[in-house]
Amino acid sequence: MNEPLDFLIIGQGLAGSLLARQLLARGCRLQVLDDGHRSAASRVAAGLVNPLAGMRFNAAPETADWLRVMRRTYAEIARELGRPEYLHELPMQRLLRSPRQRRFLERQQRNPAVADYLGAPFGPGRADPGIQAPYGGFLQHATGYAELPRLLGELRDWLRARSAYVSEAVDYQAIELNRDSVRLGAHRARAIVFCEGYRMRDNPWFGVLPLQPDKGEMLRLSSERGLCRHIINGAHWLVPIGGGQYRFGATHEHHRIDCEPTPEGRTALLQGLDGLLGDSAGVRVEAHLAGVRPATRDRQPLIGTHAEARRVHLFNGFGARGTLSIPWYAERMAGYLLDGRPLPPQADLARCGDGRR
């Protein structure tokens, strides 16, 4: 019988792709199985890079490391593949959404942990021309966006050229756990790593974990007039991607979890666009897209090993900050799988208290 592979990786979203890259660089033999991105949030994601999260502009303790590894990783991939840069760093104008939020900003201006990310504040009506900013805002640094659909498509081709990619939907019931290997149809490996995004809720090993899928809809826009020079982030975000093209989003839906755009989502987005621009005349909708963010209840990833099935691993739950954080976590996960290094405690699924470690 042929020697088993080292790993089967389920899902070729950003998490599965970057983990596969790390493991291949360490000499592992693996296969990435993916359903053609039909269930991947990454295929439609805006790829926003934003180190200050939420209404209170908080930064995670690992933010500086996330930024360092993210920049290096995306630059290395572009160089290795001989492709244009995937990461576009562009300052962001954060629009305050209420007078109360100004107090959060003032508090953070005294916080040395976020000082590198805070730029000059501006008053009402002083955002980019045409942008409605009744409460003002501030300029934010270390922001931008990554071209995730292009990145994933080109990484898929790179994996396929190494015989490390198979377009195949995975039936959980077909997975066999043996004493020395995992088998899935014609595939056999020493271990399996699930990176399947929101589909994790149906996973028989990890479906009980506190995933909180968040469906998001967005629009791709075009306009002959310039809508903004910066990334705009308020009640909605608007990202200039060049050539008179923009991405605008996003909605949040926790009940209808699928990847289908809806009339309700489109209406909500168009209303939000009118509120942001004041006048959206001449702005054309080129595409209406939807995906599901694999968010978690505590906004921390879920990575680690099943307590009873020691050949079954998880690398998932990165939510809205995946573009920024996944490159760093992929390095940590590879070190855990290959060298036995400890996982970051905030991400280790042992914190869920259901017997997994």
C-alpha positions in Angstrom: 0.0 0.0 0.0 1.2 3.5 -0.8 2.6 5.6 2.0 -0.1 8.0 3.3 0.2 11.7 2.8 1.0 13.8 5.8 -2.2 15.9 5.7 -5.6 16.3 4.1 -6.7 19.9 4.3 -10.4 20.5 3.8 -11.2 23.9 2.3 -9.1 26.2 0.1 -10.2 29.5 1.5 -7.6 31.8 2.9 -7.1 29.7 6.0 -6.6 26.4 4.1 -4.4 28.0 1.4 -2.0 29.7 3.8 -1.8 26.7 6.1 -1.1 24.4 3.1 1.7 26.8 2.0 3.3 26.7 5.4 3.2 22.9 5.5 4.5 22.4 2.0 7.4 24.8 2.8 8.3 22.4 5.6 8.4 19.4 3.2 5.0 17.9 4.0 3.0 15.9 1.5 -0.6 17.0 1.4 -3.8 17.4 -0.6 -6.2 20.3 -0.3 -9.8 19.3 -1.0 -12.3 22.1 -1.9 -15.8 22.3 -3.4 -14.7 24.9 -5.9 -15.1 27.8 -3.4 -18.9 27.5 -3.5 -18.9 27.8 0.3 -15.8 30.0 0.8 -16.4 33.5 2.2 -12.9 34.5 0.9 -14.0 34.3 -2.7 -16.2 37.4 -2.3 -14.5 39.1 0.7 -13.4 42.7 0.5 -10.1 41.6 2.1 -10.1 44.6 4.4 -7.1 45.1 6.7 -8.2 47.0 9.8 -6.2 46.8 13.0 -8.7 48.7 15.1 -11.9 46.6 15.7 -15.4 47.6 16.5 -17.0 50.8 17.8 -14.3 51.2 20.5 -11.3 51.0 18.2 -9.6 48.2 20.1 -6.4 46.5 19.0 -5.5 42.9 19.8 -2.2 42.4 21.7 -0.9 40.5 18.6 -1.8 43.3 16.1 1.8 44.4 15.4 2.9 40.8 14.8 -0.2 40.2 12.6 0.8 43.2 10.4 4.4 42.1 10.2 3.7 38.5 9.1 0.8 39.6 6.8 2.9 42.0 4.9 5.8 39.5 4.5 3.5 36.6 3.6 1.5 38.4 0.8 4.7 39.9 -0.6 6.5 36.5 -0.6 3.5 34.8 -2.4 3.4 37.5 -5.1 7.2 37.2 -5.6 7.1 33.4 -5.7 4.2 33.3 -8.2 5.6 36.2 -10.3 2.3 38.1 -9.9 1.4 41.7 -9.0 1.2 42.5 -5.3 -2.0 41.3 -3.6 -1.8 43.7 -0.6 -2.7 47.3 -1.2 -2.0 49.6 1.8 -4.2 52.6 1.8 -5.2 54.9 4.7 -8.7 54.6 6.1 -11.0 57.4 7.2 -12.9 56.1 10.2 -16.2 58.0 10.5 -17.6 58.5 13.9 -21.2 57.2 14.2 -22.3 59.2 17.3 -21.0 61.8 19.7 -20.5 58.9 22.2 -17.9 57.4 19.9 -15.8 60.5 20.1 -15.2 59.6 23.8 -13.9 56.2 22.7 -11.5 57.9 20.3 -10.3 60.3 23.0 -9.7 57.4 25.3 -7.7 55.5 22.7 -5.6 58.6 21.9 -4.1 58.1 25.4 -3.5 54.4 24.8 0.1 53.7 23.6 -1.0 50.3 22.3 -2.9 51.9 19.4 -0.9 55.1 18.9 0.8 53.8 15.7 -2.6 53.3 14.1 -4.3 56.7 15.0 -3.9 59.6 12.6 -5.3 63.1 12.8 -8.9 63.6 13.7 -11.2 65.7 11.5 -14.4 67.5 12.2 -17.9 67.2 10.7 -18.0 67.4 6.9 -14.2 67.1 6.6 -14.0 63.6 5.2 -13.2 63.0 1.5 -15.3 65.3 -0.8 -18.9 64.0 -1.1 -18.7 61.7 1.9 -21.2 62.4 4.6 -19.5 62.6 8.0 -21.8 64.5 10.4 -19.8 63.6 13.5 -16.3 63.8 11.9 -13.8 61.1 12.3 -10.1 60.3 12.2 -7.4 59.0 9.8 -6.3 55.5 10.5 -2.9 54.0 9.5 -1.8 50.4 8.8 -5.0 49.7 6.8 -5.7 48.5 3.3 -7.1 45.6 1.4 -5.9 42.3 -0.2 -7.2 41.0 -3.5 -8.4 37.7 -2.0 -10.3 36.2 -5.0 -7.2 36.7 -7.2 -4.9 35.4 -4.5 -6.9 32.3 -3.9 -7.3 31.6 -7.6 -3.6 31.8 -8.2 -2.8 29.8 -5.1 -5.2 27.1 -6.3 -3.3 26.9 -9.6 0.0 26.8 -7.7 -1.3 23.9 -5.5 -2.7 22.1 -8.5 0.7 22.3 -10.3 2.2 20.5 -7.2 -0.5 17.8 -7.3 -1.8 19.2 -4.0 -5.3 20.3 -4.9 -8.4 18.4 -5.7 -11.8 19.9 -6.6 -14.1 17.7 -4.6 -16.9 18.3 -2.1 -16.4 16.4 1.1 -18.9 14.0 2.6 -18.2 13.9 6.4 -19.8 10.5 6.6 -17.2 9.1 4.2 -14.2 10.0 6.4 -12.7 6.9 8.1 -10.5 7.3 11.1 -8.0 4.4 11.4 -5.3 3.6 14.0 -2.5 5.0 11.8 -4.3 7.2 9.2 -7.4 9.0 7.9 -9.1 7.9 4.8 -11.5 9.8 2.5 -12.3 8.0 -0.7 -9.1 7.6 -2.6 -7.2 9.9 -0.2 -5.3 8.7 2.7 -3.2 10.7 5.2 -1.8 10.7 8.7 -4.0 13.6 9.7 -6.8 15.8 8.5 -7.2 19.5 9.1 -10.6 21.2 8.7 -10.6 24.7 7.3 -14.1 24.6 5.8 -15.4 28.0 7.1 -19.0 28.2 8.2 -19.6 24.6 7.1 -17.9 23.6 10.3 -21.4 23.8 12.0 -22.2 20.5 10.2 -18.8 18.9 11.1 -19.4 15.8 13.3 -16.2 16.4 15.3 -16.4 20.2 15.7 -20.0 21.2 15.0 -20.6 21.8 18.8 -18.0 24.6 19.0 -19.3 28.2 19.3 -19.2 29.2 15.7 -21.4 32.2 14.9 -21.7 32.4 11.1 -22.3 35.9 9.8 -23.6 36.3 6.3 -22.5 39.4 4.5 -23.6 40.9 1.2 -21.6 43.5 -0.7 -21.7 45.5 -4.0 -19.0 46.1 -6.6 -19.6 49.6 -8.0 -18.3 51.8 -10.8 -18.4 55.5 -11.1 -16.9 58.0 -13.5 -16.6 60.5 -10.7 -14.2 59.8 -7.9 -16.2 58.7 -4.8 -13.3 58.7 -2.3 -9.5 58.7 -2.0 -9.3 56.7 1.2 -11.0 53.6 2.4 -14.1 54.9 4.2 -15.3 53.0 7.2 -18.4 54.1 9.1 -21.8 52.4 9.2 -20.6 50.8 5.9 -17.2 50.7 4.2 -16.3 51.9 0.7 -13.0 50.7 -0.8 -11.5 52.3 -4.0 -9.9 49.4 -6.0 -8.7 51.4 -9.0 -10.1 52.1 -12.5 -13.2 53.8 -11.2 -14.2 50.6 -9.3 -15.2 50.3 -5.7 -16.4 47.7 -3.2 -19.2 48.6 -0.8 -20.5 46.7 2.1 -21.5 45.0 4.1 -24.6 43.5 5.7 -24.7 41.2 8.7 -27.2 38.4 8.9 -27.1 35.6 11.5 -30.3 33.7 10.6 -30.2 33.1 6.8 -26.9 31.4 6.4 -26.1 30.8 2.7 -24.1 32.4 -0.1 -27.0 33.8 -2.1 -27.5 37.6 -2.6 -31.0 38.8 -1.6 -33.2 41.6 -2.7 -33.4 42.7 1.0 -29.6 42.9 1.2 -29.4 44.9 -2.0 -32.0 47.4 -0.8 -30.2 47.8 2.5 -26.8 48.4 0.8 -28.2 50.9 -1.6 -29.9 52.8 1.2 -26.5 52.8 3.1 -24.8 54.0 -0.1 -27.2 56.9 -0.4 -26.6 57.8 3.3 -22.8 57.7 2.8 -22.7 59.7 -0.4 -25.7 61.9 -0.1 -26.0 61.7 -3.8 -25.3 58.3 -5.5 -26.3 59.5 -9.0 -24.1 58.0 -11.7 -22.9 55.1 -9.5 -23.5 51.8 -11.2 -23.9 48.4 -9.5 -21.6 46.0 -11.4 -22.1 43.0 -9.1 -24.0 41.9 -6.0 -22.1 39.2 -3.9 -22.7 37.3 -0.7 -20.6 35.1 1.5 -20.6 33.8 5.1 -17.9 34.9 7.6 -16.9 32.0 9.9 -17.1 34.2 13.0 -17.1 33.0 16.6 -19.0 34.1 19.7 -15.8 35.4 21.5 -14.3 36.8 18.2 -11.3 34.5 18.5 -10.3 31.7 16.1 -10.8 28.0 16.8 -7.7 26.0 16.2 -6.3 22.8 17.7 -7.0 19.0 17.9 -10.0 17.0 18.8 -9.6 15.5 22.3 -10.6 11.9 21.3 -9.7 11.8 17.6 -6.1 12.9 17.7 -5.6 12.8 14.0 -8.4 15.4 13.4 -7.5 19.1 13.6 -9.2 22.4 13.2 -8.0 25.7 11.7 -11.1 28.0 11.5 -13.2 30.8 12.9 -11.2 33.9 11.8 -14.1 36.1 11.0 -13.7 39.6 9.7 -10.1 40.0 10.6 -8.9 36.9 8.7 -7.0 38.9 6.0 -4.9 40.4 8.8 -4.5 37.5 11.2 -4.5 34.2 9.2 -0.9 34.5 8.0 0.4 34.7 11.6 -1.9 32.0 12.8 -0.9 29.7 9.9 2.7 29.9 11.1 1.6 29.1 14.6 -0.5 26.1 13.4 2.3 24.7 11.3 4.6 24.9 14.3 2.0 23.1 16.5 1.4 20.3 14.0 5.0 19.7 13.1 7.0 20.7 16.2 4.5 20.3 19.0 4.7 24.0 19.8 1.9 25.4 22.0 -1.0 27.2 20.3 -1.8 30.8 21.2 -4.1 30.3 24.2 -6.8 32.8 23.0 -7.3 30.7 19.9 -6.8 27.2 21.3 -10.2 25.5 21.1 -9.5 24.1 24.6 -10.9 27.4 26.0 -14.4 26.2 24.9 -14.5 23.8 27.9 -16.2 20.9 26.1 -13.4 18.4 26.6 -11.3 19.3 23.6 -7.6 20.2 23.9 
